[in-house]
Amino acid sequence: MAEKHTEERRAGWPQRLRRAALFGLFALVLLIPKTLGLRRQPQVWNALRTAVALLGAALVVVPMALTSSWVAAVIGLALFLLALLVTPAKSEQSVDERARELGALVVVNGGRFCPPAGDPVPAQLFVARERLYALSPELQSLLEIAFADVSSVRAQPAAEGWELRVEWDYSTAEFLYDGFFAEHLARVAESTLLSQLRRELPVLKRGASASGP
């Protein structure tokens, strides 16, 4: 009787494991939104991947040691492969986070920045108290200018659309705007930069002193 009871318990193991695996899979589906959020935390996500990989390996090995159960083995193999393939998500910095990092007071549309060599690149202008940063859509630095070195900022018509021209230390940066709102965007960028340059531009300082008594 004892041997028969033991055999029955062994025979019931695959069914229990299969039910546990299905229950775990169902719970995982329900937790997908929260689980995906953990991908932005590499240490937590890697610990979770390790746990899932171990569970998957157990579902493959244990049923095979007791009796054949292809369903549990397939589920275990799927969990194991899933744990290996789904790596932590790359951290993506938001515009607000990048602005805080640079100390930017405001971010405006920079149109397309014209580098010294190469094609124009879409840009955003991060305006801080003392510096101007031009960043790519991926928030990578394209240009950095100290306001103390800037001599001129002006928006003007271009061959196609409008352009914002920034001059400093014998250098010039051009930002091109096209489309229906080209002039508006260029003038918004111009006024934003000038609002930070009022006390720094040598031209303005000389003009103010010349107009005095």
C-alpha positions in Angstrom: 0.0 0.0 0.0 2.8 2.4 0.9 4.5 1.7 -2.4 1.3 2.3 -4.3 0.7 5.5 -2.5 4.2 6.7 -3.3 3.8 5.8 -7.0 0.5 7.8 -7.0 2.2 10.8 -5.5 5.0 10.6 -8.0 2.5 10.3 -10.9 0.7 13.4 -9.6 3.8 15.6 -9.6 3.7 16.5 -13.3 0.1 17.6 -13.0 0.9 19.8 -10.0 3.8 21.3 -11.8 1.8 21.9 -14.9 -1.0 23.6 -12.9 1.6 25.7 -11.0 3.3 26.7 -14.3 0.0 27.7 -15.9 -1.0 29.7 -12.8 2.4 31.4 -12.8 2.1 32.2 -16.5 -1.4 33.7 -16.0 -0.2 35.8 -13.1 2.7 37.0 -15.2 0.3 38.1 -18.0 -1.6 40.1 -15.4 1.5 41.7 -14.2 3.0 42.6 -17.6 2.5 46.4 -17.3 4.3 46.5 -13.9 6.8 43.9 -15.0 7.8 46.0 -18.0 8.4 48.9 -15.8 11.0 46.9 -13.9 13.1 46.7 -17.1 14.3 50.2 -16.5 15.9 48.9 -13.2 18.7 46.7 -14.4 19.5 45.1 -11.1 15.9 44.2 -10.2 15.2 43.0 -13.8 18.3 40.7 -13.9 17.3 39.2 -10.5 13.8 38.6 -11.9 15.3 37.0 -15.1 17.5 34.7 -13.0 14.4 33.6 -11.0 12.4 32.9 -14.1 15.3 31.0 -15.7 15.6 28.8 -12.7 11.9 28.1 -12.7 12.0 27.3 -16.4 14.9 24.9 -15.9 13.1 23.2 -13.0 10.0 22.7 -15.1 12.1 21.0 -17.8 14.3 18.9 -15.5 11.9 17.8 -12.7 9.1 16.3 -14.9 11.7 14.4 -16.9 13.1 12.9 -13.8 9.7 11.7 -12.6 7.7 11.0 -15.7 7.2 12.4 -19.1 5.3 15.7 -19.3 5.8 17.6 -22.5 3.5 20.4 -21.6 5.5 21.4 -18.5 8.7 20.9 -20.4 7.6 23.2 -23.2 6.4 25.9 -20.7 9.7 25.6 -18.8 11.8 25.9 -22.0 9.7 29.0 -23.0 10.3 30.7 -19.7 14.0 29.9 -19.8 14.4 31.3 -23.3 12.3 34.4 -22.3 14.6 35.1 -19.4 17.6 34.9 -21.6 16.3 37.0 -24.4 14.5 39.9 -22.6 17.3 42.0 -21.4 17.0 45.2 -19.3 15.7 48.2 -21.2 18.1 50.9 -22.1 17.5 54.0 -20.0 16.0 56.8 -22.0 16.3 60.3 -20.6 13.4 62.6 -21.0 13.6 66.2 -22.2 12.7 67.5 -18.7 15.4 65.3 -17.1 18.0 66.5 -19.6 17.0 70.1 -19.1 17.4 69.8 -15.3 20.8 68.2 -15.8 21.9 71.1 -18.0 20.3 73.7 -15.8 18.2 74.9 -18.8 15.4 77.4 -18.0 13.5 76.8 -21.3 13.7 74.5 -24.3 12.7 75.8 -27.7 12.6 74.3 -31.3 16.0 74.7 -32.9 14.8 73.7 -36.4 17.7 72.0 -38.2 21.3 72.7 -37.0 23.8 73.1 -39.8 27.1 71.6 -38.7 30.4 72.7 -40.3 30.5 69.4 -42.2 27.5 67.1 -43.0 23.8 67.5 -43.5 21.5 69.6 -41.2 20.4 67.8 -38.1 17.1 68.3 -36.2 17.9 70.2 -33.0 16.4 71.5 -29.8 17.8 74.6 -28.0 18.3 74.3 -24.2 18.7 77.8 -22.9 20.4 77.9 -19.5 21.4 81.1 -17.6 25.0 81.2 -18.9 25.1 78.7 -21.8 23.2 77.6 -24.9 23.0 73.9 -25.7 21.9 72.5 -29.1 20.9 68.9 -28.7 19.8 66.2 -31.2 16.4 64.4 -31.0 18.4 61.7 -29.0 19.4 64.4 -26.6 23.1 64.2 -27.6 25.1 67.4 -27.6 25.5 69.1 -31.0 26.8 72.5 -29.9 27.5 74.4 -26.7 28.0 78.2 -26.5 28.7 80.4 -23.6 26.4 83.5 -23.6 29.3 85.7 -22.6 31.0 84.9 -25.9 28.0 85.6 -28.1 28.1 88.8 -30.2 24.9 88.5 -32.2 21.6 86.6 -32.4 19.1 87.3 -35.2 16.3 85.6 -37.1 16.1 86.3 -40.8 14.7 85.0 -44.1 16.7 82.2 -45.7 16.7 80.7 -49.2 14.1 78.2 -48.0 12.2 79.4 -45.0 13.9 81.2 -42.1 17.1 80.9 -40.2 18.4 81.7 -36.7 22.0 82.9 -36.8 24.1 82.9 -33.7 27.6 84.5 -33.8 30.4 84.2 -31.2 34.2 84.4 -31.2 34.5 84.6 -35.0 32.2 81.5 -35.3 28.7 81.2 -36.6 25.9 78.7 -36.0 22.9 78.4 -38.3 19.6 76.9 -37.4 17.2 76.4 -40.4 13.4 76.5 -40.1 11.0 75.6 -42.9 7.3 75.0 -43.2 4.3 77.3 -42.5 5.5 78.3 -39.0 9.1 78.8 -40.0 9.1 82.5 -39.2 7.2 82.1 -36.0 9.6 79.4 -34.7 12.7 81.3 -35.7 11.5 84.5 -33.9 10.5 82.6 -30.8 14.0 81.1 -30.6 15.5 84.6 -31.3 13.5 86.3 -28.5 14.2 83.5 -26.1 18.0 83.7 -26.6 17.9 87.5 -26.5 16.1 87.5 -23.2 19.1 85.7 -21.7 21.6 87.9 -23.6 20.4 91.3 -22.6 23.2 91.8 -20.0 25.9 89.9 -21.9 25.9 91.1 -25.5 28.8 93.6 -26.0 26.8 95.3 -28.8 23.9 96.0 -26.5 26.1 97.2 -23.8 27.9 99.7 -26.1 24.5 100.8 -27.5 23.2 101.4 -24.0 26.3 103.4 -23.0 26.2 105.4 -26.2 22.6 106.4 -25.7 23.3 107.6 -22.2 24.0 111.3 -21.2 
